[in-house]
Amino acid sequence: MKKIIATIVCTLCSAVICAQLIWLSVDKQPFAGTYSRNYHQLLTALQNQAALAYIPAVTAGVHTERRFMLSAIQQHHVMFALPVNQGGFGLHLAQSGFSGFRQQSIGFAYGRQLGERCSIGMQMDYLSKTIPGYFSVHTIVGELGCLIHLTPGLHVGMHVFNPTGNTLRRLDNETIPAIYSAGMGYEISAAFLLSVAVVKETAAALLTKVMCEYRMLKVLSLQLGICTDPQLNTAAIGFTLQQLFVLLSANYHPQLGITPSAALVWELKKH
């Protein structure tokens, strides 16, 4: 009976969390700045590790969200970036769940410039899932990304998570999904970025997302996003206060409701 109950709990939690988003850096749905050159920040760099090559200073941040307003599947992230010559290192820690069901990941990343118009990046992730008193399983997966700056205002990028399809070995040999994404960003002006991305996850429909970011003022920016399957509408507002960046956002699912989130990013020095 204990095994049956634990299996049911694990299955339900995995389904509600929506294909193990905790395994990913922040979220599988990219921010508008993921495909850009001048709109990068720590959150976008961890969605495509190639952007770590452009982080100008030591940066640290935290990100938290309560998915569909359920405390049992809230997610927390801690992030860190260290620039080096022609590149940068990144660290990403994530945790999701509650005392009876927990998922965690630790990721080490590196991004490097290849000339003036291209950068590549990779990340190795240690993933674990635990039901206390029943089982604890883990695996290691990889991520790869690249960014190409076609012109000063036009940018494209690609990213792949777990291309080898690694599994968590337990009763049902759960497969960690392979997720492929590609996108394009166009900086219409110094204050407005328009991006589009497609994401394909194993055994899931193709997801398309259109995003924009508008810097109304030097200290204030707005972000909007619309995506399909799952249908999610997102909105965010960002505040830049010297070395501190604060992002408050939410997305809405027609059936499951609102997911609020907040991020705090601190940069050692202003560039």
N, C-alpha and C positions, 0 to 999 in steps of 0.2 A: 504493500500500500504506500509506503514512504517513497519508493521509486516512482510509482505512478503519479503521485501528487507532485513530486519534484519535476517530473517530465512535463506535466501539464503547465505548471508555473513557468518553466523555462520557455515552453513553446509560446504561451500567451505573451510573455514579456518580449520575446524576440519579434513577434508579429506587431505588437503595438509600437515598438521602437522603430519599426519601418526599415527592415533589412539592415540592421546593425549600423546605423549612422554613427554610433560611438566609435566604430573602427576608423572613421575618417577624420581628417584634420578639419575640425569645426563643423563642416556639413558637406554633403555631396552636391548641394546646389551652390554654385559659386557666387561670390560678390561681383558687382560690376567692375571693381578695380582689379580683379584677377587677370583681366586681359587689357593691360595698359602699361605705360612706362612711368607716368607721373602721378598715378593714383594708388600706387602700392602702399600697403602698410602691413603690419605683422599678420593680421588675420588672412589677408589674401596670399601672403607668401607661404603660409602653411597649407593653402589649398593647391598651390602649384609651387613646388620647392625651387623651381628655376628662378622665382622672384627673390629668393634669398640673396642672390648676387647683387641686388640693388638696394638692400637695406643699408642706410648710410651710417648707422650708429648702433651701439648696444641697446637692445630693446627687449622689454619684458611685458607680458600682458596676461590677463585672466578673462575668461569668457564663461558665462553660465546661462542656461536656459531651462525652462520648465515646459517640456514638450506636452502640448495639449492640456496644460494646467494640471498635470498629474505629477505629484511629488515622487511617485515610485519610478518614473523614468526621466527625472531631471538629469541634466548633463553638466559637467564642470570641466573646464580646460585651463591648463597653465601653459604658457608659451614663452620662449626665449630665443633671441637671435643674436649672433655674434659675427659682425663683419670681419673679413680677412681680405688679403690682397686678391682682387678680381673675383671675390666670391663671399660666401657667408655660411655659417653653421646655424642649425636650428634644433631646438628641443621642444617636444610637444608631449604633455601628459594629459590624459583624459580619463574620466570616470563617469559611469552611468549606473542607475539602478537604486536599490535600497538594501537594507540589512539582509534580506532573504534572497537577493539576486543581484549580482554585481558584474559589470563589464569594465575592463580597464585596458588602456593602451599606453605604451611608451614609444615615442618615435624620435629617431636621430636622423637629421637631414643635412644635406650639403647642396648648395647651389653655386654655379660658377659661370662667369661670362665667357662666351666664345666670340670674341670680337665685339664690335659696337652694337650689332643688331641681333644678337642671339644669346641665349643663356639656357643652360640645362640644369636639372636638379634631380636628386634621388633621396629617398628616405627608407629606412628599415624600421619596421614596427614590431614590437612585442605585444601580442594581444592575449588577454586572458578573460575567462568567464568562470564565475564561481557561484555555486549554491552551497552555503555553509553546511557542513555535516553530510553533504551528499557527493559533490564532485567539484574539482577545480581543474580546468583544462586550459591549454595555451598553445600558441603557434607563433611563427614569425612570417611576416609578409613584406613585400616591397612596394614602393611607389616610384614612379618616374614621371618627369614633367619637362616641358620645354616651352620657351617663349621666343617669338620672332617679331622684331619690330620692323615692319615693312617700310614705313615712313615715320616721321616724327609723330604723326597722329593716328596711324593705323597699325594695329597689333593683333597677332594671332597666337594661340597657344594650345597645347595638348597635354593631357595628363592621364595616367593609368594607375589604378590601385589594384594590387593583388592579381597581376596577369597570370600567375601560375595556378590560381584557384585552390589555394591551400585550405585545409579543413581543420576543424576542431575535433579531435578524436574523442568521442564518447559514445553513448548508446546509439545515436542516430547519425554519427559522423557528419555533423553540421558543416556545410560548405560556406566559407567566407566568400561573399560575392566578388567577382571581378567587375570593376567599374571603369569605363572609358569615357572621357570627356574631351570636348574640343570647343573652342570659342573664338570670337573675334570682338575686339573693342575699337571704337572710333572716337577719338577725342575731338569733338566738334569744335570746342574752344578750350581755353585754359580753365573754364569753369564748368564744362558739361561733357560727360562721358556717356556714350551709348554702347551697350554690349549685348551680345547674343551668344548662347551656349547650348550645346546638346550633350546629354548624358545618357549612356547606355549601361545598364546594370544587368548582370546575368539573370535570366528568367524574368525580366521586367520590361515593360514597354519603354520606348524611347521618350526621354524627357526633354522638352525644349523650354528654355527660359530667356526672357528678354528683360534687361536691366538697364537702369540709368542712375547716374550720380550727378547731382547739381550742387556746386559750391556757391551758395548764395552770398556768403561772406567769407572772409579769411578764417573765421572761427566757427562757421556753421555750414553744414552740408546736409543734403537730403538724398535718400536712396529709395528707389522703387523697383519692384520686380514682379513679373507675372510668369508663371510656369504651368505646364500641363502634365498630368498623369504622374504623380498626384497633383491635383489642382491646388496651388498655393499662391496666395497673393502676399507679398512682403512689403514692408515699409520700415525705414530706419532714419534716424536723425543722429548726426555726429557733431560733437563739439571738440574743438582743438583749443586747448588752454596751455600755451607755451609748450612744454615737453609732454603734456598729457593729452591723450585722445580718448574720448568717451563715446561709445556707440550704444544707443538704445533702439531696439528693433522688435518687430513682431511679425509673424506670418499667420495666415488664416486658412484653415481647411474647412470646406463646406460642411462636412460631416463631423469631424473631430474637434473643431474649434480653434482657439487661439493658442499660439506658442510664443510667449514673451521671452526676450533674451537681453542680456546686457554685456558689454565688454569694456575693459579698462586697459589701455596700452600706454606704457611709459617709455620715453626715449631718453637716453643718457644726455644727449645734447641736440639742440635744434639745428637742422641742416638748412 
